Amino acid sequence: MQPLSRYLDSGSSEPLDPRAREALVAAYDAGSGAGYADPLRLHSPARQARLLLDNARAAVAEALGVREDEVTFTASGTAAVHLGVLGLLKGQSRTSRTLVHSAVEHSSVFAAARWWEEHGGARTQVLPVDRTGQVVPPAAADEPAVVAVQQANPEVGTVQPLDAVAAAFRDVPLFVDACAVGARLPLPEHWAAAALSAHKWGGPAGVGVLLVRKGTRWRPPFPTDERVDLRSAGFENVPAALAAAAALQVRVAEREELARRHRTFADRLRRCLATIPDVELHGHPEKRLPHLVSFSCLYVDGEALVTELDRRGFAVASGSACTASALEPSHVLVAMGALTHGNARVTFSPATTEADVDALAAVLPEVVAELRARVDR
């Protein structure tokens, strides 16, 4: 198999930023970092670990523009979603037990909704989306316990109209899944709780960030232990948290320049795709993540498209039908009423170059034509 030369799947996970790697190694250094120690203990290595954890929390808070006591490190972005959604629901359970979420949320939100229905005796309501993937806020709405709407969709990149959603539901707590954004956009104004994932911005995998706004009614939805922060759900990975904070600082500092460059790449690739017959581009034409391009090809199998591009040295993702883990079309594309066959998602990282994009644009028409010819036989 040909070694990969061009990684274009940063929407799944980005390579570890060099400055994050440096912070990770330094925190594990027994001579100075002591990041391996339990920050709750009283000895000097533990005090050093606690200092490192506090520094990581302060750096994340500053980069995101939130309070330090609103930041909790979790084991993953998925864990942050579950804690955020279910903790808000439990905090509001005396007034309402209804969860409202969009039809295009990440599967972790759907899983939380199912768990809440089974264990909380509650129900969920689903907000539809338009052809671009944007949520359609209701003209009038009841007051549920919690509304969950992502900041941007991880499959098609559409940025959601959270101001309009917040206005439609007035004082209802809003949970925002910001994992897919990877800190490429500032946090929205309206959120009671939010979730982020460090490996989406060049931090290490296995680190999520849960934000709970000061004054929000949030209660632990799962059993807890003796940890001081009941939202942490266990022993924080101090070195990884420090590395995540270092990568986040880099991402925020370089965000505008990176967005400008990636928009140029995306526009170039979208122009190429527009020349291929029976190819549908997905997502909002303007209000979308700058680093993501999603498309579907009629008469092409999604797995075959990803595999053929992989054989030619391009790593891209398939967001829809017939992957190794799911034999169903993408729920996002179905909700949008979009073409689900032959779907692929290309996402750029800071390491992506103009040459990478040009090379992909050069081979895509040939690959699609070749796969369609195989079907015709």
C-alpha positions as CSV (number, residue, x, y, z in Angstrom):
1,M,0.0,0.0,0.0
2,Q,1.3,3.4,-0.9
3,P,2.3,5.5,2.1
4,L,0.1,8.5,2.8
5,S,1.7,11.7,1.6
6,R,-1.2,14.1,2.1
7,Y,-3.4,14.0,5.2
8,L,-6.7,15.8,4.5
9,D,-8.8,14.5,7.4
10,S,-8.1,17.0,10.2
11,G,-11.8,17.1,10.8
12,S,-11.4,13.7,12.4
13,S,-8.1,14.5,14.2
14,E,-5.2,16.9,13.6
15,P,-1.5,16.0,13.9
16,L,-0.1,17.0,17.3
17,D,1.2,20.6,17.3
18,P,5.0,20.7,18.0
19,R,4.4,23.1,20.9
20,A,1.8,20.8,22.4
21,R,4.3,17.9,22.1
22,E,6.9,20.0,24.0
23,A,4.5,20.8,26.8
24,L,3.4,17.2,27.0
25,V,7.0,15.9,27.4
26,A,8.0,18.7,29.8
27,A,5.0,17.9,32.1
28,Y,6.0,14.3,32.3
29,D,9.5,15.2,33.3
30,A,10.1,13.8,36.8
31,G,12.8,16.4,37.4
32,S,10.6,19.4,36.9
33,G,7.1,18.9,35.6
34,A,5.7,16.2,38.0
35,G,2.6,16.3,35.9
36,Y,2.1,12.6,36.5
37,A,1.3,13.2,40.2
38,D,-2.2,13.5,41.7
39,P,-3.0,17.2,42.0
40,L,-5.2,16.5,45.1
41,R,-2.4,15.2,47.3
42,L,-0.3,17.3,49.6
43,H,3.3,16.4,48.7
44,S,5.4,18.6,46.6
45,P,5.0,16.7,43.3
46,A,1.3,16.9,43.7
47,R,1.4,20.6,44.4
48,Q,3.5,21.0,41.2
49,A,0.9,19.0,39.3
50,R,-1.9,21.1,40.7
51,L,0.0,24.3,39.6
52,L,0.3,22.8,36.0
53,L,-3.3,22.0,35.9
54,D,-4.3,25.5,37.1
55,N,-2.0,27.0,34.5
56,A,-3.6,24.8,31.8
57,R,-7.1,25.9,32.9
58,A,-6.1,29.5,33.0
59,A,-4.6,29.4,29.5
60,V,-7.7,27.7,28.1
61,A,-10.0,30.2,29.7
62,E,-8.0,33.1,28.4
63,A,-7.9,31.7,24.8
64,L,-11.7,31.0,24.8
65,G,-12.6,34.2,26.6
66,V,-14.3,32.5,29.6
67,R,-13.8,32.4,33.4
68,E,-11.3,29.9,34.8
69,D,-13.9,28.3,37.0
70,E,-16.0,27.6,34.0
71,V,-13.4,25.3,32.5
72,T,-13.2,21.5,33.2
73,F,-11.0,19.0,31.5
74,T,-12.7,15.7,30.6
75,A,-11.5,12.4,29.0
76,S,-12.8,13.4,25.5
77,G,-15.1,15.7,23.6
78,T,-17.8,13.0,23.7
79,A,-17.5,12.9,27.5
80,A,-17.8,16.7,27.6
81,V,-21.0,16.5,25.5
82,H,-22.6,13.8,27.7
83,L,-21.7,15.7,30.9
84,G,-22.8,19.0,29.4
85,V,-26.2,17.9,28.0
86,L,-27.2,15.5,30.9
87,G,-25.9,17.8,33.6
88,L,-28.0,20.7,32.3
89,L,-31.0,18.4,32.0
90,K,-30.6,17.2,35.6
91,G,-30.2,20.8,36.8
92,Q,-33.5,21.8,35.1
93,S,-35.4,18.6,35.8
94,R,-37.8,20.2,38.3
95,T,-39.1,22.6,35.7
96,S,-39.0,20.5,32.5
97,R,-37.7,17.2,31.3
98,T,-37.8,17.9,27.6
99,L,-34.6,18.1,25.5
100,V,-34.7,19.9,22.1
101,H,-31.9,19.2,19.7
102,S,-31.3,19.7,16.0
103,A,-31.6,16.9,13.4
104,V,-27.9,17.2,12.5
105,E,-26.2,16.9,15.9
106,H,-23.3,14.7,16.5
107,S,-24.1,11.1,17.5
108,S,-23.0,11.8,21.1
109,V,-25.9,14.2,21.5
110,F,-28.3,11.5,20.2
111,A,-26.8,9.0,22.6
112,A,-27.3,11.5,25.5
113,A,-30.9,12.0,24.4
114,R,-31.6,8.3,24.3
115,W,-30.0,7.9,27.8
116,W,-32.1,10.7,29.2
117,E,-35.3,9.2,27.8
118,E,-34.5,5.8,29.3
119,H,-33.3,7.1,32.7
120,G,-35.0,10.4,33.1
121,G,-38.5,9.5,32.0
122,A,-38.3,12.3,29.5
123,R,-38.8,13.0,25.8
124,T,-36.9,14.8,23.1
125,Q,-38.0,17.1,20.2
126,V,-36.0,17.5,17.0
127,L,-35.5,20.8,15.1
128,P,-35.4,20.4,11.3
129,V,-32.7,21.9,9.1
130,D,-32.8,23.4,5.6
131,R,-31.0,22.3,2.5
132,T,-27.8,24.0,3.7
133,G,-27.8,22.2,7.0
134,Q,-28.8,25.2,9.0
135,V,-31.3,24.8,11.9
136,V,-34.7,26.3,11.3
137,P,-35.7,27.9,14.7
138,P,-39.4,27.7,15.4
139,A,-41.5,30.9,15.2
140,A,-42.9,30.1,18.6
141,A,-41.7,27.5,21.1
142,D,-42.5,25.9,24.4
143,E,-39.9,26.1,27.1
144,P,-38.1,22.8,27.3
145,A,-35.4,22.0,29.8
146,V,-32.4,22.3,27.4
147,V,-31.8,23.1,23.8
148,A,-28.8,21.5,22.2
149,V,-27.5,23.0,18.9
150,Q,-24.0,22.6,17.6
151,Q,-21.8,25.6,16.7
152,A,-21.0,24.1,13.3
153,N,-21.7,20.7,11.6
154,P,-18.8,18.3,11.4
155,E,-19.9,16.7,8.2
156,V,-20.8,19.7,6.0
157,G,-19.3,22.6,7.9
158,T,-22.5,24.7,8.1
159,V,-22.3,27.3,11.0
160,Q,-25.6,27.4,12.9
161,P,-27.6,30.5,13.6
162,L,-27.3,30.3,17.4
163,D,-28.5,33.9,18.0
164,A,-31.8,33.0,16.3
165,V,-32.0,29.8,18.2
166,A,-31.4,31.5,21.5
167,A,-34.0,34.2,20.7
168,A,-36.6,31.5,19.8
169,F,-36.2,29.7,23.1
170,R,-35.6,32.8,25.3
171,D,-34.3,31.8,28.7
172,V,-33.9,28.1,28.1
173,P,-30.3,26.9,28.7
174,L,-28.4,26.3,25.4
175,F,-25.9,23.5,25.1
176,V,-23.4,24.1,22.3
177,D,-21.2,21.3,20.8
178,A,-18.2,23.2,19.6
179,C,-16.0,20.2,19.0
180,A,-16.1,20.3,15.2
181,V,-15.0,23.9,15.1
182,G,-11.6,23.1,16.6
183,A,-11.3,26.7,17.9
184,R,-11.3,28.0,14.3
185,L,-14.1,30.4,15.3
186,P,-14.7,32.3,18.5
187,L,-17.2,30.8,20.9
188,P,-20.7,32.0,20.3
189,E,-22.3,34.5,22.7
190,H,-25.1,32.3,23.8
191,W,-24.3,29.1,25.8
192,A,-25.0,27.7,29.2
193,A,-22.7,24.8,28.6
194,A,-20.3,23.9,25.7
195,A,-18.0,21.1,24.7
196,L,-14.7,21.1,22.8
197,S,-12.1,18.5,21.9
198,A,-8.4,19.1,22.0
199,H,-7.4,16.8,19.1
200,K,-9.4,19.0,16.8
201,W,-7.0,21.9,17.3
202,G,-3.7,20.1,17.4
203,G,-3.8,19.0,21.0
204,P,-3.5,15.4,22.2
205,A,-6.4,12.9,21.8
206,G,-8.2,12.0,25.1
207,V,-8.7,15.6,26.3
208,G,-12.1,17.3,26.2
209,V,-13.1,20.6,27.6
210,L,-16.5,21.2,29.3
211,L,-17.6,24.7,29.8
212,V,-20.4,25.5,32.3
213,R,-21.3,29.1,32.6
214,K,-21.2,30.6,36.0
215,G,-24.6,30.6,37.6
216,T,-26.0,27.9,35.4
217,R,-28.0,25.1,37.0
218,W,-25.9,22.1,36.3
219,R,-25.9,18.8,38.4
220,P,-23.7,15.8,38.0
221,P,-25.6,13.3,35.9
222,F,-23.4,10.3,36.8
223,P,-21.9,9.0,40.1
224,T,-18.9,11.0,41.3
225,D,-15.8,10.4,43.4
226,E,-13.8,12.6,45.8
227,R,-12.5,14.9,43.0
228,V,-13.0,18.6,43.8
229,D,-14.5,19.4,40.4
230,L,-17.6,17.2,40.1
231,R,-17.7,17.9,36.4
232,S,-14.3,16.3,35.7
233,A,-15.5,12.7,36.1
234,G,-12.1,11.5,37.5
235,F,-8.4,12.1,37.6
236,E,-7.4,14.8,35.1
237,N,-4.6,14.0,32.6
238,V,-2.4,16.9,33.7
239,P,0.3,16.6,31.0
240,A,-2.4,16.2,28.2
241,A,-4.3,19.2,29.6
242,L,-1.2,21.3,29.5
243,A,-0.5,20.2,25.9
244,A,-4.1,20.9,24.9
245,A,-3.8,24.4,26.3
246,A,-0.5,25.1,24.5
247,A,-2.0,24.0,21.2
248,L,-5.2,26.1,21.8
249,Q,-3.1,29.2,22.3
250,V,-1.4,28.6,19.0
251,R,-4.6,28.0,17.2
252,V,-6.3,31.1,18.5
253,A,-3.2,33.3,17.7
254,E,-3.1,31.9,14.1
255,R,-6.8,31.6,13.6
256,E,-7.4,34.5,11.2
257,E,-4.5,33.8,8.9
258,L,-5.3,30.1,8.9
259,A,-9.0,30.8,8.1
260,R,-8.0,33.0,5.2
261,R,-5.6,30.4,3.7
262,H,-8.1,27.6,4.2
263,R,-11.0,29.5,2.6
264,T,-8.8,30.0,-0.5
265,F,-8.1,26.2,-0.6
266,A,-11.8,25.4,-0.1
267,D,-12.9,27.7,-2.8
268,R,-10.3,26.2,-5.2
269,L,-11.5,22.7,-4.5
270,R,-15.2,23.6,-4.7
271,R,-14.6,25.1,-8.1
272,C,-13.0,21.9,-9.3
273,L,-15.8,19.8,-7.9
274,A,-18.4,22.0,-9.6
275,T,-16.9,20.9,-13.0
276,I,-17.5,17.2,-12.4
277,P,-21.0,16.0,-13.6
278,D,-23.5,14.9,-11.0
279,V,-21.5,16.1,-8.0
280,E,-23.3,17.9,-5.2
281,L,-21.5,20.3,-2.9
282,H,-22.9,20.3,0.7
283,G,-23.2,23.0,3.4
284,H,-24.0,26.7,3.5
285,P,-22.2,28.6,0.6
286,E,-20.9,31.3,3.0
287,K,-21.7,30.4,6.6
288,R,-19.4,27.4,6.9
289,L,-16.2,26.3,8.5
290,P,-13.2,27.6,6.4
291,H,-11.3,24.3,6.4
292,L,-14.0,21.8,5.3
293,V,-15.4,20.7,1.9
294,S,-18.1,18.1,1.7
295,F,-19.5,16.6,-1.5
296,S,-21.4,13.6,-2.9
297,C,-21.0,11.9,-6.3
298,L,-23.9,10.2,-7.9
299,Y,-23.2,6.6,-9.2
300,V,-20.2,6.4,-6.9
301,D,-19.7,4.3,-3.7
302,G,-18.4,6.3,-0.8
303,E,-16.1,3.7,0.5
304,A,-14.7,3.1,-3.0
305,L,-14.0,6.8,-3.4
306,V,-12.2,7.1,-0.1
307,T,-10.2,3.9,-0.8
308,E,-9.2,4.9,-4.3
309,L,-8.0,8.3,-3.0
310,D,-6.2,6.6,-0.2
311,R,-4.4,4.4,-2.8
312,R,-3.3,7.5,-4.6
313,G,-1.9,9.1,-1.4
314,F,-4.8,11.2,-0.2
315,A,-6.4,10.6,3.3
316,V,-10.0,11.9,3.3
317,A,-13.1,10.9,5.2
318,S,-16.4,9.5,4.1
319,G,-19.3,11.0,6.0
320,S,-22.1,8.8,4.7
321,A,-23.2,5.5,3.5
322,C,-21.6,2.1,4.1
323,T,-18.6,2.8,6.2
324,A,-16.9,0.1,8.4
325,S,-18.9,1.2,11.4
326,A,-22.3,2.0,10.0
327,L,-24.3,0.7,7.1
328,E,-26.7,3.6,6.9
329,P,-26.6,6.9,5.1
330,S,-25.4,10.0,6.9
331,H,-28.2,11.3,9.2
332,V,-26.9,14.8,8.4
333,L,-27.3,14.5,4.6
334,V,-30.7,12.7,5.0
335,A,-32.0,15.6,7.2
336,M,-30.8,18.1,4.6
337,G,-32.4,16.2,1.8
338,A,-29.0,15.9,0.1
339,L,-27.4,13.3,-2.0
340,T,-26.0,10.6,0.2
341,H,-24.2,8.4,-2.3
342,G,-20.4,8.7,-2.8
343,N,-20.0,11.2,0.0
344,A,-16.5,12.5,1.0
345,R,-15.2,15.1,3.3
346,V,-11.9,17.0,2.9
347,T,-10.6,19.0,5.8
348,F,-7.4,21.0,5.9
349,S,-4.8,21.3,8.7
350,P,-2.2,24.0,9.3
351,A,0.2,21.7,7.5
352,T,-1.9,21.5,4.3
353,T,-0.3,23.3,1.3
354,E,-1.5,24.8,-1.9
355,A,0.2,21.9,-3.7
356,D,-1.8,19.3,-1.7
357,V,-5.0,21.0,-2.8
358,D,-4.0,21.3,-6.4
359,A,-2.9,17.6,-6.5
360,L,-6.2,16.5,-5.1
361,A,-8.1,18.7,-7.5
362,A,-6.1,17.2,-10.4
363,V,-7.0,13.6,-9.5
364,L,-10.6,13.9,-8.4
365,P,-12.2,14.1,-11.9
366,E,-10.2,11.0,-13.0
367,V,-11.0,9.0,-9.9
368,V,-14.8,9.8,-10.1
369,A,-14.8,8.9,-13.8
370,E,-12.9,5.7,-13.2
371,L,-15.3,4.5,-10.4
372,R,-18.3,5.3,-12.5
373,A,-16.8,3.3,-15.4
374,R,-16.5,0.3,-13.1
375,V,-20.2,0.5,-12.2
376,D,-21.1,0.7,-15.9
377,R,-19.3,-2.5,-16.6
